[in-house]
């Protein structure tokens, strides 16, 4: 998703993988499917787990644990973003090639929030490409 924010982290426009919190009693796989449906309007099949990133946001004193999964899109539909996603973070869909996404992450490193996001998400994007390349090569 493309994020256009102006908050405690400053004014910035960048991309982020879609996501959000796991609700009480919700399984992780269910949360992934729900968040991707809300933010992108897609139904997915989970292929595999990519990894876990632990980061701490000093500005808001919050520790995040972010799970990353490689998913295959099964179907497209309408997104159903929350009011905050639409009106505060101004999220919008971004359809990018692998190279375009890498270039955007590299470009956003000029801001503190951009560096945090690139450091968190770029390694996962590269790992996803390794797995997909391996699947294509029959590994």
Secondary structure, DSSP 4 states (H G I P E B T S, - for coil): -EEEEEETTEEEEEE-----PPPTT--HHHHHHHHHHHHH-EEEEEEEEEEEEEEEETTTTEEEEEEEEEEEEEEE------HHHHHTS--B-----HHHHHHHHHHGGGSHHHHHHHHHHHHHHHHHHHHHHHHHTT-
